[in-house]
């Protein structure tokens, strides 16, 4: 069951920020939050909460399993913060720790959703 966003898009002054995220999955127990585990979602949400000054729920186009890497993974979150996107990008990269990087952050329309607005998904399987 999806968690409720602490910031609702119909609130006054709310922004929807889209992210392009890349990560080396070896240090993560997958994308999705898991108690007691380091996940990509937890690394991003914890960092963004510090920067934005309120809890953040990051929504993603598609989740990955433990040990899986991602390139150009799209995600988004709602915020009341007025921090410019370039500062959000630098800040989250400074706080999120090794293995995960936000390569782009931009404000998008309030109704934009990383999963619902995805035009395609590309998977690359490399088996040694």
N, CA, C and O atoms as a MOPAC input file, in Angstrom:
PM7 MOZYME 1SCF
protein

 N      0.84000 1    -1.18400 1     0.00000 1
 C      0.00000 1     0.00000 1     0.00000 1
 C      0.88200 1     1.24300 1     0.00000 1
 O      1.82200 1     1.34300 1     0.78800 1
 N      0.58500 1     2.16900 1    -0.86400 1
 C      1.37300 1     3.38800 1    -0.98900 1
 C      1.18800 1     4.27500 1     0.23400 1
 O      0.09800 1     4.37100 1     0.79700 1
 N      2.27000 1     4.91500 1     0.62800 1
 C      2.19700 1     5.87100 1     1.73700 1
 C      1.60000 1     7.17500 1     1.25200 1
 O      1.74700 1     7.54800 1     0.08800 1
 N      0.93600 1     7.85100 1     2.14100 1
 C      0.34300 1     9.15400 1     1.82800 1
 C      1.44700 1    10.21000 1     1.85700 1
 O      2.26600 1    10.25000 1     2.77500 1
 N      1.44900 1    11.05500 1     0.84200 1
 C      2.41100 1    12.14900 1     0.79100 1
 C      2.12100 1    13.13300 1     1.91300 1
 O      0.97000 1    13.53200 1     2.08700 1
 N      3.14300 1    13.54300 1     2.68900 1
 C      2.92400 1    14.54200 1     3.74000 1
 C      2.59200 1    15.92000 1     3.15900 1
 O      1.99100 1    16.75300 1     3.83900 1
 N      2.97700 1    16.15500 1     1.92200 1
 C      2.66500 1    17.40200 1     1.22400 1
 C      1.73000 1    17.04100 1     0.07800 1
 O      2.05300 1    16.19300 1    -0.75400 1
 N      0.58600 1    17.68100 1     0.04000 1
 C     -0.40800 1    17.39400 1    -0.99700 1
 C     -0.31300 1    18.41500 1    -2.12500 1
 O     -0.09900 1    19.60200 1    -1.87600 1
 N     -0.47000 1    17.95900 1    -3.35400 1
 C     -0.30700 1    18.84800 1    -4.50000 1
 C     -1.35500 1    19.94800 1    -4.56900 1
 O     -1.14500 1    20.94600 1    -5.25800 1
 N     -2.47800 1    19.79500 1    -3.87500 1
 C     -3.49700 1    20.84600 1    -3.91600 1
 C     -3.29100 1    21.91800 1    -2.84300 1
 O     -4.08400 1    22.85400 1    -2.74200 1
 N     -2.22900 1    21.78600 1    -2.04400 1
 C     -1.90800 1    22.80900 1    -1.04900 1
 C     -1.30000 1    24.02500 1    -1.74300 1
 O     -0.64900 1    23.90300 1    -2.78100 1
 N     -1.51700 1    25.17200 1    -1.16800 1
 C     -0.94400 1    26.40100 1    -1.69700 1
 C      0.58500 1    26.36100 1    -1.58400 1
 O      1.12700 1    25.93000 1    -0.56700 1
 N      1.26400 1    26.80900 1    -2.62600 1
 C      2.71600 1    26.91200 1    -2.59900 1
 C      3.46800 1    25.60900 1    -2.79100 1
 O      4.68000 1    25.56200 1    -2.58000 1
 N      2.78000 1    24.55600 1    -3.18600 1
 C      3.42800 1    23.26000 1    -3.36500 1
 C      4.03200 1    23.16100 1    -4.75700 1
 O      3.45000 1    23.62700 1    -5.73700 1
 N      5.20500 1    22.54900 1    -4.82900 1
 C      5.89900 1    22.29300 1    -6.09400 1
 C      6.04400 1    20.79200 1    -6.28100 1
 O      6.12500 1    20.04300 1    -5.30800 1
 N      6.07600 1    20.36200 1    -7.52000 1
 C      6.35300 1    18.98100 1    -7.88200 1
 C      7.72700 1    18.98100 1    -8.53700 1
 O      7.93000 1    19.63100 1    -9.56300 1
 N      8.66900 1    18.25400 1    -7.94800 1
 C     10.03800 1    18.23200 1    -8.45700 1
 C     10.33600 1    16.84800 1    -9.01200 1
 O     10.23500 1    15.84100 1    -8.31100 1
 N     10.70700 1    16.82100 1   -10.29500 1
 C     11.08400 1    15.57300 1   -10.95500 1
 C     12.59000 1    15.38500 1   -10.82500 1
 O     13.35900 1    16.34300 1   -10.89600 1
 N     12.99300 1    14.14200 1   -10.63500 1
 C     14.40500 1    13.79100 1   -10.50100 1
 C     14.78500 1    12.75500 1   -11.54700 1
 O     13.96700 1    11.91900 1   -11.93300 1
 N     16.01800 1    12.81500 1   -11.99900 1
 C     16.62700 1    11.72400 1   -12.75100 1
 C     17.70400 1    11.17200 1   -11.83200 1
 O     18.64100 1    11.87700 1   -11.45700 1
 N     17.55800 1     9.89500 1   -11.47200 1
 C     18.40300 1     9.26600 1   -10.45900 1
 C     19.18900 1     8.11600 1   -11.08800 1
 O     18.67300 1     7.37900 1   -11.92900 1
 N     20.43200 1     7.98000 1   -10.66800 1
 C     21.25600 1     6.84100 1   -11.07500 1
 C     21.87900 1     6.25400 1    -9.82800 1
 O     22.24700 1     6.98200 1    -8.90600 1
 N     21.99800 1     4.92900 1    -9.80000 1
 C     22.60600 1     4.29900 1    -8.62700 1
 C     23.23400 1     2.95800 1    -8.94400 1
 O     22.84700 1     2.24200 1    -9.86700 1
 N     24.23500 1     2.66100 1    -8.11500 1
 C     24.90300 1     1.36500 1    -8.11100 1
 C     24.21400 1     0.56600 1    -7.01900 1
 O     24.38000 1     0.85500 1    -5.83400 1
 N     23.45200 1    -0.42500 1    -7.40700 1
 C     22.60400 1    -1.14900 1    -6.47400 1
 C     23.30100 1    -2.06300 1    -5.49100 1
 O     22.64700 1    -2.61000 1    -4.60300 1
 N     24.62000 1    -2.25000 1    -5.61700 1
 C     25.31300 1    -3.17700 1    -4.71600 1
 C     25.19100 1    -2.80000 1    -3.25000 1
 O     25.21000 1    -3.67400 1    -2.38300 1
 N     25.06800 1    -1.51900 1    -2.96100 1
 C     24.98100 1    -1.08400 1    -1.56900 1
 C     23.56400 1    -0.89300 1    -1.05500 1
 O     23.36500 1    -0.35100 1     0.03200 1
 N     22.58100 1    -1.33500 1    -1.82500 1
 C     21.18300 1    -1.08500 1    -1.47200 1
 C     20.36800 1    -2.37400 1    -1.46000 1
 O     20.64300 1    -3.31100 1    -2.21000 1
 N     19.36800 1    -2.39900 1    -0.60000 1
 C     18.41400 1    -3.51500 1    -0.53900 1
 C     17.23800 1    -3.19900 1    -1.45700 1
 O     16.08200 1    -3.38500 1    -1.07800 1
 N     17.53500 1    -2.72000 1    -2.66800 1
 C     16.50900 1    -2.36900 1    -3.63100 1
 C     16.09300 1    -0.91800 1    -3.52300 1
 O     16.68700 1    -0.13100 1    -2.78700 1
 N     15.05000 1    -0.58100 1    -4.28100 1
 C     14.52700 1     0.77700 1    -4.26100 1
 C     13.67700 1     1.05200 1    -3.03900 1
 O     13.92500 1     2.01200 1    -2.30900 1
 N     12.67300 1     0.21200 1    -2.81000 1
 C     11.59700 1     0.48400 1    -1.85700 1
 C     12.05400 1     0.42600 1    -0.40400 1
 O     12.92800 1    -0.36000 1    -0.03800 1
 N     11.43100 1     1.28900 1     0.42500 1
 C     11.71300 1     1.31300 1     1.85600 1
 C     11.57600 1    -0.07300 1     2.46300 1
 O     10.62400 1    -0.79900 1     2.17600 1
 N     12.54900 1    -0.43400 1     3.31500 1
 C     12.51900 1    -1.68600 1     4.05000 1
 C     13.10000 1    -1.41200 1     5.42700 1
 O     14.20100 1    -0.87200 1     5.53700 1
 N     12.37600 1    -1.77500 1     6.47900 1
 C     12.85700 1    -1.49900 1     7.84200 1
 C     14.25600 1    -2.06100 1     8.07500 1
 O     14.53200 1    -3.22600 1     7.78700 1
 N     15.12600 1    -1.21300 1     8.60000 1
 C     16.47400 1    -1.63900 1     8.95700 1
 C     17.40700 1    -1.85500 1     7.78400 1
 O     18.51800 1    -2.34900 1     7.97400 1
 N     16.98900 1    -1.50000 1     6.57000 1
 C     17.81300 1    -1.70000 1     5.38000 1
 C     18.08400 1    -0.36300 1     4.69600 1
 O     17.25700 1     0.54700 1     4.74000 1
 N     19.24900 1    -0.25600 1     4.06400 1
 C     19.53600 1     0.93000 1     3.25400 1
 C     18.93300 1     0.69800 1     1.87700 1
 O     19.28600 1    -0.25700 1     1.18500 1
 N     18.01800 1     1.58300 1     1.48800 1
 C     17.40300 1     1.51200 1     0.16700 1
 C     17.61400 1     2.83500 1    -0.55100 1
 O     17.92800 1     3.84900 1     0.07300 1
 N     17.44100 1     2.81700 1    -1.85000 1
 C     17.58200 1     4.05000 1    -2.62700 1
 C     16.52500 1     5.05400 1    -2.18000 1
 O     16.82600 1     6.23400 1    -1.99800 1
 N     15.29700 1     4.59600 1    -2.00400 1
 C     14.21500 1     5.47800 1    -1.58400 1
 C     14.53000 1     6.11900 1    -0.22900 1
 O     14.32800 1     7.32100 1    -0.05500 1
 N     15.01200 1     5.34200 1     0.71400 1
 C     15.31000 1     5.91600 1     2.03400 1
 C     16.45400 1     6.92000 1     1.96400 1
 O     16.41000 1     7.94800 1     2.64000 1
 N     17.47800 1     6.64200 1     1.16100 1
 C     18.60200 1     7.58000 1     1.03200 1
 C     18.11600 1     8.91300 1     0.46900 1
 O     18.51300 1     9.97600 1     0.94800 1
 N     17.25900 1     8.85500 1    -0.54500 1
 C     16.74900 1    10.08500 1    -1.14500 1
 C     15.78800 1    10.81600 1    -0.21300 1
 O     15.90200 1    12.02800 1    -0.02900 1
 N     14.84600 1    10.08600 1     0.37200 1
 C     13.84500 1    10.73400 1     1.23100 1
 C     14.47400 1    11.36500 1     2.46400 1
 O     14.09300 1    12.46900 1     2.85300 1
 N     15.42200 1    10.68900 1     3.07600 1
 C     16.07900 1    11.25500 1     4.26000 1
 C     16.84600 1    12.52400 1     3.89600 1
 O     16.78900 1    13.51100 1     4.62900 1
 N     17.55700 1    12.50700 1     2.77900 1
 C     18.31800 1    13.67800 1     2.33600 1
 C     17.39400 1    14.84200 1     1.98100 1
 O     17.63100 1    15.98000 1     2.38600 1
 N     16.34600 1    14.54700 1     1.22700 1
 C     15.41900 1    15.60200 1     0.81800 1
 C     14.65000 1    16.18200 1     2.00000 1
 O     14.34500 1    17.37500 1     2.00800 1
 N     14.33600 1    15.36500 1     2.99100 1
 C     13.64700 1    15.88100 1     4.18300 1
 C     14.50700 1    16.91800 1     4.90000 1
 O     13.99200 1    17.92800 1     5.38100 1
 N     15.80900 1    16.67200 1     4.97300 1
 C     16.72300 1    17.63900 1     5.59300 1
 C     16.72100 1    18.93500 1     4.79100 1
 O     16.62800 1    20.02400 1     5.35800 1
 N     16.82200 1    18.81300 1     3.47400 1
 C     16.89800 1    19.99700 1     2.61400 1
 C     15.59300 1    20.77400 1     2.57500 1
 O     15.60200 1    22.00500 1     2.58700 1
 N     14.46600 1    20.06400 1     2.52800 1
 C     13.16000 1    20.71000 1     2.37500 1
 C     12.56200 1    21.16200 1     3.70100 1
 O     11.69100 1    22.03300 1     3.71900 1
 N     13.01200 1    20.58900 1     4.80400 1
 C     12.48400 1    20.96300 1     6.11100 1
 C     11.16200 1    20.30000 1     6.45300 1
 O     10.46400 1    20.74700 1     7.36200 1
 N     10.80600 1    19.23300 1     5.73400 1
 C      9.58500 1    18.47500 1     6.02100 1
 C      9.74900 1    17.06300 1     5.43900 1
 O     10.57100 1    16.85700 1     4.54600 1
 N      8.97000 1    16.08900 1     5.94100 1
 C      9.04900 1    14.73900 1     5.37600 1
 C      8.69400 1    14.73900 1     3.88500 1
 O      7.84800 1    15.51000 1     3.43100 1
 N      9.35700 1    13.86100 1     3.14600 1
 C      9.17900 1    13.77200 1     1.69800 1
 C      8.92800 1    12.31200 1     1.33300 1
 O      9.55800 1    11.41400 1     1.89100 1
 N      8.01200 1    12.07300 1     0.39900 1
 C      7.80800 1    10.74800 1    -0.18500 1
 C      8.21900 1    10.83900 1    -1.65100 1
 O      7.64900 1    11.61400 1    -2.41900 1
 N      9.21500 1    10.03700 1    -2.02900 1
 C      9.68800 1    10.02000 1    -3.41000 1
 C      8.98000 1     8.89000 1    -4.14800 1
 O      9.03900 1     7.73100 1    -3.73800 1
 N      8.31200 1     9.24200 1    -5.23600 1
 C      7.62400 1     8.27500 1    -6.10500 1
 C      8.51200 1     8.00400 1    -7.31200 1
 O      9.19300 1     8.90500 1    -7.80100 1
 N      8.50500 1     6.76600 1    -7.79200 1
 C      9.43000 1     6.36800 1    -8.85200 1
 C      8.68100 1     5.69700 1   -10.00300 1
 O      7.58800 1     5.16100 1    -9.82200 1
 N      9.28900 1     5.73900 1   -11.18800 1
 C      8.68800 1     5.11100 1   -12.36700 1
 C      8.64400 1     3.59100 1   -12.22700 1
 O      7.69000 1     2.96000 1   -12.68300 1
 N      9.64700 1     3.00100 1   -11.61300 1
 C      9.68800 1     1.55300 1   -11.43400 1
 C     10.71900 1     1.18800 1   -10.38700 1
 O     11.80500 1     1.76700 1   -10.34700 1
 N     10.38900 1     0.24100 1    -9.54800 1
 C     11.29800 1    -0.15300 1    -8.46900 1
 C     12.31500 1    -1.17400 1    -8.96300 1
 O     12.10900 1    -1.83800 1    -9.97900 1
 N     13.41100 1    -1.28400 1    -8.23000 1
 C     14.42500 1    -2.28600 1    -8.54100 1
 C     14.65600 1    -3.16300 1    -7.32500 1
 O     14.35000 1    -2.77600 1    -6.19700 1
 N     15.19800 1    -4.34400 1    -7.56600 1
 C     15.51200 1    -5.29300 1    -6.50400 1
 C     16.88800 1    -5.01600 1    -5.92100 1
 O     17.63100 1    -4.17200 1    -6.42100 1
 N     17.21100 1    -5.72800 1    -4.87300 1
 C     18.50700 1    -5.62500 1    -4.21700 1
 C     19.62800 1    -5.90500 1    -5.22000 1
 O     19.57200 1    -6.87200 1    -5.97900 1
 N     20.64500 1    -5.04000 1    -5.20800 1
 C     21.80700 1    -5.23700 1    -6.06000 1
 C     21.65100 1    -4.78300 1    -7.49800 1
 O     22.59900 1    -4.88700 1    -8.27500 1
 N     20.48200 1    -4.28000 1    -7.87600 1
 C     20.23100 1    -3.86200 1    -9.26000 1
 C     20.60000 1    -2.38400 1    -9.42300 1
 O     20.26200 1    -1.54900 1    -8.58400 1
 N     21.29000 1    -2.08600 1   -10.50600 1
 C     21.69700 1    -0.71000 1   -10.81100 1
 C     20.62300 1    -0.02900 1   -11.65400 1
 O     19.78000 1    -0.69400 1   -12.25600 1
 N     20.66400 1     1.30400 1   -11.69200 1
 C     19.73000 1     2.04400 1   -12.53200 1
 C     20.42300 1     3.25200 1   -13.13300 1
 O     21.25100 1     3.90200 1   -12.49600 1
 N     20.05900 1     3.53600 1   -14.38500 1
 C     20.50700 1     4.72900 1   -15.08600 1
 C     19.26300 1     5.47200 1   -15.55100 1
 O     18.34300 1     4.87100 1   -16.10500 1
 N     19.24000 1     6.75700 1   -15.32700 1
 C     18.14400 1     7.62300 1   -15.77500 1
 C     16.78300 1     7.18000 1   -15.23100 1
 O     15.78400 1     7.21200 1   -15.94900 1
 N     16.75000 1     6.77400 1   -13.98300 1
 C     15.49600 1     6.39700 1   -13.31100 1
 C     14.74200 1     7.68300 1   -12.96800 1
 O     15.30900 1     8.58100 1   -12.34500 1
 N     13.47800 1     7.78200 1   -13.36600 1
 C     12.67500 1     8.97800 1   -13.10500 1
 C     11.89900 1     8.83500 1   -11.80600 1
 O     11.34500 1     7.77700 1   -11.50700 1
 N     11.87200 1     9.91600 1   -11.04100 1
 C     11.14800 1     9.95300 1    -9.77100 1
 C     10.62900 1    11.37300 1    -9.57100 1
 O     10.99300 1    12.28800 1   -10.31000 1
 N      9.77300 1    11.54600 1    -8.56200 1
 C      9.29200 1    12.88900 1    -8.25600 1
 C      8.84400 1    12.95600 1    -6.80200 1
 O      8.60900 1    11.93400 1    -6.15700 1
 N      8.73100 1    14.18800 1    -6.30100 1
 C      8.22800 1    14.41800 1    -4.94600 1
 C      7.59100 1    15.80200 1    -4.87400 1
 O      7.89900 1    16.69300 1    -5.66500 1
 N      6.70100 1    15.95200 1    -3.91000 1
 C      6.05300 1    17.24000 1    -3.66500 1
 C      6.73500 1    17.92200 1    -2.49100 1
 O      7.12800 1    17.27000 1    -1.52400 1
 N      6.87300 1    19.24200 1    -2.58200 1
 C      7.52100 1    19.99600 1    -1.51700 1
 C      6.93000 1    21.39300 1    -1.39000 1
 O      6.41900 1    21.96300 1    -2.35400 1
 N      7.01400 1    21.92500 1    -0.18300 1
 C      6.67800 1    23.32200 1     0.07500 1
 C      7.93900 1    24.18600 1     0.02600 1
 O      7.85500 1    25.41400 1     0.04400 1
 N      9.08900 1    23.55200 1    -0.03400 1
 C     10.36700 1    24.26200 1    -0.02900 1
 C     10.49700 1    25.15600 1    -1.25300 1
 O     10.03700 1    24.81400 1    -2.34300 1
 N     11.13000 1    26.30500 1    -1.05500 1
 C     11.41000 1    27.21200 1    -2.16900 1
 C     12.85500 1    27.07200 1    -2.64900 1
 O     13.30800 1    27.84500 1    -3.49300 1
 N     13.57100 1    26.09600 1    -2.11500 1
 C     14.95900 1    25.87400 1    -2.51200 1
 C     15.01700 1    25.59000 1    -4.01400 1
 O     14.30800 1    24.70500 1    -4.49300 1
 N     15.84300 1    26.32000 1    -4.76900 1
 C     15.92200 1    26.09200 1    -6.21300 1
 C     16.37000 1    24.65600 1    -6.54100 1
 O     17.07500 1    24.01900 1    -5.75800 1
 N     15.95400 1    24.17500 1    -7.68900 1
 C     16.24300 1    22.79000 1    -8.08100 1
 C     17.73900 1    22.49000 1    -8.14500 1
 O     18.15500 1    21.38600 1    -7.79500 1
 N     18.56000 1    23.45300 1    -8.58700 1
 C     19.99600 1    23.19200 1    -8.64000 1
 C     20.58300 1    22.99900 1    -7.24000 1
 O     21.52500 1    22.22600 1    -7.06400 1
 N     20.03600 1    23.69200 1    -6.25600 1
 C     20.50900 1    23.51500 1    -4.87800 1
 C     19.98400 1    22.21800 1    -4.27900 1
 O     20.68700 1    21.56900 1    -3.50400 1
 N     18.74700 1    21.82500 1    -4.63000 1
 C     18.24000 1    20.52200 1    -4.20500 1
 C     19.12400 1    19.40800 1    -4.74400 1
 O     19.46200 1    18.47300 1    -4.01800 1
 N     19.49800 1    19.50400 1    -6.01100 1
 C     20.35000 1    18.50100 1    -6.64100 1
 C     21.70100 1    18.39500 1    -5.93100 1
 O     22.13000 1    17.29800 1    -5.57300 1
 N     22.35700 1    19.51200 1    -5.73000 1
 C     23.66700 1    19.49200 1    -5.05100 1
 C     23.54000 1    19.00100 1    -3.61800 1
 O     24.37300 1    18.23000 1    -3.14200 1
 N     22.49400 1    19.44900 1    -2.93300 1
 C     22.30900 1    19.05200 1    -1.54300 1
 C     22.02500 1    17.57300 1    -1.36600 1
 O     22.60900 1    16.92400 1    -0.49700 1
 N     21.12400 1    17.03200 1    -2.19000 1
 C     20.80500 1    15.60700 1    -2.05200 1
 C     22.03000 1    14.76700 1    -2.38700 1
 O     22.25500 1    13.73600 1    -1.75400 1
 N     22.82100 1    15.18200 1    -3.36300 1
 C     24.02700 1    14.42700 1    -3.69700 1
 C     25.06300 1    14.48400 1    -2.58400 1
 O     25.82400 1    13.53500 1    -2.39200 1
 N     25.09500 1    15.57600 1    -1.86100 1
 C     26.02700 1    15.68300 1    -0.73300 1
 C     25.57900 1    14.84000 1     0.45500 1
 O     26.41300 1    14.35200 1     1.21800 1
 N     24.27300 1    14.66600 1     0.61800 1
 C     23.74300 1    13.98100 1     1.79900 1
 C     23.39500 1    12.50500 1     1.60600 1
 O     23.40000 1    11.74800 1     2.57600 1
 N     23.09800 1    12.08500 1     0.39500 1
 C     22.54600 1    10.74000 1     0.16400 1
 C     23.55000 1     9.61100 1     0.35400 1
 O     23.15200 1     8.46700 1     0.57000 1
 N     24.81700 1     9.90300 1     0.28000 1
 C     25.82300 1     8.86000 1     0.48400 1
 C     26.24900 1     8.20300 1    -0.81100 1
 O     25.74300 1     8.51100 1    -1.89000 1
 N     27.19800 1     7.28600 1    -0.67200 1
 C     27.77100 1     6.60900 1    -1.82800 1
 C     26.74700 1     5.75300 1    -2.56300 1
 O     25.83700 1     5.18000 1    -1.96400 1
 N     26.92100 1     5.68500 1    -3.86100 1
 C     26.14600 1     4.76500 1    -4.67000 1
 C     24.91100 1     5.33800 1    -5.31800 1
 O     24.31600 1     4.67900 1    -6.17100 1
 N     24.49500 1     6.54400 1    -4.95000 1
 C     23.29300 1     7.13500 1    -5.54400 1
 C     23.57400 1     8.59600 1    -5.89600 1
 O     24.19000 1     9.32900 1    -5.12200 1
 N     23.11300 1     8.99900 1    -7.07200 1
 C     23.27700 1    10.38000 1    -7.52900 1
 C     22.03000 1    10.83900 1    -8.24700 1
 O     21.43000 1    10.09900 1    -9.02600 1
 N     21.65100 1    12.07200 1    -7.97000 1
 C     20.60900 1    12.73100 1    -8.75100 1
 C     21.34400 1    13.50800 1    -9.83000 1
 O     22.17600 1    14.36200 1    -9.52300 1
 N     21.04600 1    13.22200 1   -11.08700 1
 C     21.74000 1    13.87800 1   -12.19300 1
 C     20.93100 1    15.03900 1   -12.77500 1
 O     21.45500 1    15.85500 1   -13.53300 1
 N     19.63800 1    15.10300 1   -12.40600 1
 C     18.81100 1    16.21600 1   -12.86500 1
 C     17.66200 1    16.40700 1   -11.88900 1
 O     17.08500 1    15.43700 1   -11.39800 1
 N     17.33500 1    17.65900 1   -11.61300 1
 C     16.15900 1    18.01200 1   -10.80700 1
 C     15.48800 1    19.19000 1   -11.49100 1
 O     16.13300 1    20.18800 1   -11.81200 1
 N     14.18900 1    19.06300 1   -11.70900 1
 C     13.46700 1    20.15000 1   -12.36500 1
 C     12.04000 1    20.19400 1   -11.85800 1
 O     11.44000 1    19.16400 1   -11.54900 1
 N     11.50500 1    21.40400 1   -11.77800 1
 C     10.10800 1    21.56100 1   -11.38700 1
 C      9.22200 1    21.19200 1   -12.56900 1
 O      9.46800 1    21.61000 1   -13.70100 1
 N      8.18500 1    20.40200 1   -12.28900 1
 C      7.25400 1    19.95900 1   -13.33000 1
 C      5.83300 1    20.30700 1   -12.89600 1
 O      5.60600 1    20.73100 1   -11.76300 1
 N      4.88000 1    20.12300 1   -13.81100 1
 C      3.48900 1    20.40100 1   -13.48500 1
 C      3.03800 1    19.53400 1   -12.31400 1
 O      3.53200 1    18.42200 1   -12.12900 1
 N      2.10300 1    20.04800 1   -11.52900 1
 C      1.63700 1    19.33600 1   -10.33800 1
 C      1.02300 1    17.98200 1   -10.65300 1
 O      1.05800 1    17.08800 1    -9.80800 1
 N      0.46500 1    17.80700 1   -11.83700 1
 C     -0.16200 1    16.52200 1   -12.16700 1
 C      0.80400 1    15.52400 1   -12.80200 1
 O      0.39300 1    14.41600 1   -13.14700 1
 N      2.08700 1    15.88900 1   -12.96500 1
 C      3.06400 1    14.97000 1   -13.53700 1
 C      3.41800 1    13.89500 1   -12.51800 1
 O      3.63400 1    14.19200 1   -11.34300 1
 N      3.47500 1    12.66000 1   -12.96700 1
 C      3.76200 1    11.51400 1   -12.09900 1
 C      4.79300 1    10.63200 1   -12.79600 1
 O      4.60700 1    10.26100 1   -13.95500 1
 N      5.87100 1    10.29600 1   -12.10600 1
 C      6.96300 1     9.53000 1   -12.70600 1
 C      6.49100 1     8.19300 1   -13.28400 1
 O      6.94500 1     7.79800 1   -14.35800 1
 N      5.60600 1     7.50700 1   -12.60500 1
 C      5.13800 1     6.20700 1   -13.08300 1
 C      4.06600 1     6.36400 1   -14.16300 1
 O      4.15600 1     5.74800 1   -15.22500 1
 N      3.07600 1     7.17000 1   -13.89700 1
 C      1.95300 1     7.29900 1   -14.83400 1
 C      2.30900 1     8.01100 1   -16.13900 1
 O      1.68900 1     7.76500 1   -17.17300 1
 N      3.30400 1     8.89200 1   -16.08700 1
 C      3.68100 1     9.63000 1   -17.28500 1
 C      4.87100 1     9.01600 1   -18.02100 1
 O      5.35500 1     9.59000 1   -18.99700 1
 N      5.34100 1     7.86900 1   -17.57000 1
 C      6.44800 1     7.19700 1   -18.26300 1
 C      6.00400 1     6.79200 1   -19.65900 1
 O      4.94100 1     6.19500 1   -19.82700 1
 N      6.80100 1     7.10800 1   -20.64400 1
 C      6.49200 1     6.73100 1   -22.03100 1
 C      7.03400 1     5.34000 1   -22.35100 1
 O      6.48100 1     4.62300 1   -23.18600 1
 N      8.11100 1     4.97400 1   -21.68400 1
 C      8.69300 1     3.65400 1   -21.90800 1
 C      9.63700 1     3.32800 1   -20.76100 1
 O      9.99900 1     4.19100 1   -19.96200 1
 N     10.02300 1     2.06900 1   -20.70200 1
 C     11.02600 1     1.60600 1   -19.74600 1
 C     11.95900 1     0.67800 1   -20.51500 1
 O     11.51100 1    -0.11400 1   -21.34500 1
 N     13.21900 1     0.77400 1   -20.24600 1
 C     14.21800 1    -0.04600 1   -20.91000 1
 C     14.99700 1    -0.80500 1   -19.85300 1
 O     15.51800 1    -0.20900 1   -18.91000 1
 N     15.07500 1    -2.09400 1   -20.00400 1
 C     15.79400 1    -2.95000 1   -19.07600 1
 C     16.99100 1    -3.56200 1   -19.80100 1
 O     16.87900 1    -3.95900 1   -20.96100 1
 N     18.10100 1    -3.63700 1   -19.13800 1
 C     19.30400 1    -4.23600 1   -19.70700 1
 C     19.79700 1    -5.30300 1   -18.73300 1
 O     20.17900 1    -4.98700 1   -17.60600 1
 N     19.78900 1    -6.53400 1   -19.15100 1
 C     20.22700 1    -7.64200 1   -18.29800 1
 C     21.60200 1    -8.08300 1   -18.74200 1
 O     21.80900 1    -8.41100 1   -19.91000 1
 N     22.53600 1    -8.09100 1   -17.82200 1
 C     23.89200 1    -8.55200 1   -18.10700 1
 C     24.22000 1    -9.68300 1   -17.17400 1
 O     24.28800 1    -9.50400 1   -15.95800 1
 N     24.42300 1   -10.83500 1   -17.73700 1
 C     24.67500 1   -12.04000 1   -16.93600 1
 C     26.09100 1   -12.50400 1   -17.23600 1
 O     26.45200 1   -12.73200 1   -18.39100 1
 N     26.87700 1   -12.63900 1   -16.19900 1
 C     28.25700 1   -13.09900 1   -16.37000 1
 C     28.32300 1   -14.60600 1   -16.31300 1
 O     29.40400 1   -15.18200 1   -16.43800 1

